[in-house]
């Protein structure tokens, strides 16, 4: 409706209505850098797969999209990064889901 009528919203109104994920007080670049640093901790391949799935979501039938998601997940599950993380997990002798370990993502990304 806002697009059709040209009705302007303040950033806070857009956030309240769910049109934007969040608004920022202060410099937006600071928040953008926080998000970028957080994303940089994840393997680049997993981020690329997520972006691919999101881009294809509106043009792909659901069954095909789910099949693609499953295939991409399986590729990630046997990647060097994932296997290194699993070995670290096993090496910590963690036997309960309530326990966790911290992974040095930079080390894990090197394979």
C-alpha positions in Angstrom: 0.0 0.0 0.0 2.8 2.4 0.9 4.4 1.9 -2.5 1.2 2.4 -4.4 0.1 5.5 -2.5 3.6 6.9 -2.1 3.0 7.4 1.6 6.4 8.1 3.3 7.4 6.5 6.6 10.0 7.5 9.1 12.7 4.9 9.7 11.1 4.0 13.0 7.6 3.5 11.5 9.2 1.3 8.8 10.8 -0.8 11.5 7.6 -1.0 13.6 5.7 -2.2 10.5 8.3 -4.8 9.7 9.5 -3.2 6.5 13.1 -3.0 7.7 15.0 -5.3 10.0 16.3 -2.6 12.3 17.0 1.1 12.6 20.2 2.5 14.1 20.9 5.4 16.4 24.2 7.0 15.6 26.3 6.0 12.6 24.9 3.3 10.5 28.4 2.4 9.2 29.3 1.3 12.8 26.4 -1.1 12.9 27.1 -2.3 9.4 30.7 -3.1 10.5 29.5 -5.0 13.5 27.3 -7.1 11.2 30.1 -7.6 8.7 32.5 -8.8 11.4 29.9 -11.3 12.7 29.3 -12.6 9.2 33.0 -12.9 8.6 33.2 -15.5 11.3 31.2 -17.9 9.1 32.6 -19.9 6.3 32.3 -17.9 3.0 30.8 -20.9 1.2 27.9 -21.2 3.7 27.1 -17.5 3.2 27.2 -17.9 -0.6 24.8 -20.8 -0.4 22.4 -18.8 1.8 22.4 -15.9 -0.6 21.8 -18.3 -3.5 18.8 -19.9 -1.8 17.3 -16.5 -0.9 17.8 -15.1 -4.5 16.1 -18.2 -6.0 13.3 -18.5 -3.4 10.8 -16.4 -5.4 11.5 -18.1 -8.8 11.9 -21.7 -7.7 9.1 -24.2 -6.9 9.1 -25.1 -3.2 10.1 -28.8 -3.8 13.0 -27.7 -6.0 14.1 -25.1 -3.5 14.0 -27.6 -0.7 16.0 -30.1 -2.7 18.6 -27.4 -3.5 18.8 -26.5 0.2 19.3 -30.1 1.1 22.0 -30.6 -1.5 23.9 -27.5 -0.5 23.6 -28.4 3.2 25.1 -31.8 2.5 28.0 -30.2 0.6 28.7 -28.0 3.6 28.4 -31.0 6.0 31.4 -32.7 4.3 33.5 -29.6 3.7 36.9 -29.3 5.3 35.7 -26.6 7.6 32.7 -28.6 8.9 34.9 -31.7 9.3 37.5 -29.7 11.3 34.7 -28.3 13.5 33.4 -31.8 14.1 36.9 -33.1 15.0 37.3 -30.2 17.4 34.0 -31.1 19.0 34.9 -34.8 19.3 38.3 -33.8 20.7 36.7 -31.9 23.5 34.8 -35.1 24.4 31.5 -33.4 24.5 28.7 -35.9 25.1 25.8 -33.7 26.1 23.9 -31.2 23.9 23.9 -28.8 26.8 27.6 -28.5 26.7 29.4 -26.5 24.0 32.8 -25.5 22.7 34.2 -22.4 21.2 35.6 -22.6 17.7 38.4 -20.4 16.4 36.6 -19.7 13.1 39.8 -18.4 11.5 41.5 -21.7 12.2 38.5 -23.7 11.1 38.2 -21.7 7.8 41.8 -22.6 6.9 40.7 -26.3 6.8 
